[in-house]
Amino acid sequence: MGEVDLSVRLGPLRLRNPVVTASGCFASGREMARFFDLSTLGAVVTKSVTVEPCAGLPPPRMAETDSGMLNAIGLQNPGIDTWVERDLPWLVDQDVPVIASIAGKTADEYGLLAKRLRDVPGLAALEVNISCPNVEDRGIVFACRTGATAAAISAVAQVCDLPIFAKLTPDVADITEIAHAAVDAGATGVSLINTLLGMAIDVTTRRPKLAAGTGGLSGPAIRPVAIRAVHQVRHALGDVPIIGLGGACTCTDVLEFIMAGADAVAIGTATFADPMAIPAAVEGLTRWLRGQEERAIAQVRGTADTERTA
Ligand SMILES: Cc1cc2nc3c(=O)[nH]c(=O)nc-3n(C[C@H](O)[C@H](O)[C@H](O)COP(=O)(O)O)c2cc1C
């Protein structure tokens, strides 16, 4: 049985395997290091950090749904200064590429965050979470508009040479249009998808289950939406690096994303139920590949035969 190659390229980055953490689902990394060696991961994508510290939204902030979960955490984080001084140094010292996620309320804030991170030694890339309300445009999410997408991404690209991944929301009519705008503005690649905006109501109290009313839907319920988004963007944008995510739990789910066109795949919500979900998926990929003609997982990318009908 010959050796198999799990390594993948994400633009200029080389990951030892395609399975990475999803922003916001991995805390600062130290907690997970108790469960497994972080070098098992393709990369760590950190929780989105903002310019100022943020306490997040009031509880309840999570609600279980059928095959998924709603959350309205509200980007709780210590703010860029504390994060860079307190949390990041430990993580960049681990044997794993670190992709730092940033979130802003204005295009200028994205630029400020990128400036603060550009000289941090050991950082592999930035993920620019543009699924955030733009306070300069009536709170409309950046990634719902091509203009705001371009403004946020170019604010980052102008000040920072790190590879940039634009994290997009699926709550749009045409995600390929937004992906184009992000890449044209300087994004190296895209991360697809963030949560879908959802709502659940407790029929006893007649109140929303989340204090914020609405929240982001994640978990297996959204995987078909994510697979569709990855497939559409892969076909519309050719070779652009894609991190696929949304409901991936197992090795089979990771393969589904890769066959749809993802280069790497993030696992988020599944790690709350099973902290070992990522190492298990990596092991599963190795086993699966041993039974295939391809010797390298990179060769599997985009191989879903979408011409064939069932
Ligand atoms: C509790 C929680 C917190 C999250 N925080 C962030 C965040 O800070 N930044 C971000 O870009 N996405 C955040 N996300 C979205 C995830 O990174 C991911 O895009 C989404 O949950 C879909 O993947 P999943 O179904 O594997 O969780 C969060 C998701 C959850 C469930």
The ligand as a Gaussian input file, in Angstrom:
#p B3LYP/6-31G(d) Opt

LIG

0 1
 C      -20.538000      29.682000      18.106000
 C      -20.087000      30.147000      16.755000
 C      -19.267000      31.266000      16.659000
 C      -18.825000      31.714000      15.406000
 N      -18.000000      32.806000      15.329000
 C      -17.527000      33.191000      14.114000
 C      -16.606000      34.281000      14.006000
 O      -16.179000      34.877000      14.991000
 N      -16.197000      34.639000      12.760000
 C      -16.609000      33.999000      11.627000
 O      -16.187000      34.349000      10.526000
 N      -17.477000      32.943000      11.702000
 C      -17.928000      32.545000      12.910000
 N      -18.784000      31.487000      12.993000
 C      -19.205000      30.798000      11.745000
 C      -18.353000      29.570000      11.474000
 O      -16.980000      29.885000      11.304000
 C      -18.854000      28.822000      10.220000
 O      -18.760000      29.675000       9.098000
 C      -20.302000      28.352000      10.336000
 O      -20.608000      27.980000      11.660000
 C      -20.591000      27.175000       9.402000
 O      -19.731000      26.088000       9.670000
 P      -20.144000      24.875000      10.669000
 O      -21.514000      24.431000      10.259000
 O      -19.079000      23.838000      10.480000
 O      -20.131000      25.435000      12.055000
 C      -19.234000      31.025000      14.234000
 C      -20.065000      29.894000      14.341000
 C      -20.478000      29.454000      15.584000
 C      -21.362000      28.241000      15.654000

